[in-house]
Amino acid sequence: MSKRTQDLAAARRLLLALSEGLAKAGRLLFAAGLADEGRAVKRMHAEVGVMRQRVRKVHNAALAVEGDDTAMGENR
């Protein structure tokens, strides 16, 4: 796997962790009665979701170029 592909995989993992953290933070803010802050975090969560989709698409394309089977993660 190339350095670029490894970096994209790391970015995917970080964005996933960020997405999960924002979702939890939003729920906690709403539960604490901080609706305005909860809505702001919900918007951030949606933006991170869009970023995750874009990075996933680029990462899968990079894997395909390298000859990996993106569904199985196996070399051809």
Buried (B, 14 or more C-beta within 10 A) or exposed (E): EEEEBEEBBEBBEEBBEBBEEBBEBBEEBBEEEBEEBBEEBBEBBEEBBEBBEEBBEBBBEBBEEBEBEEEEEEEE
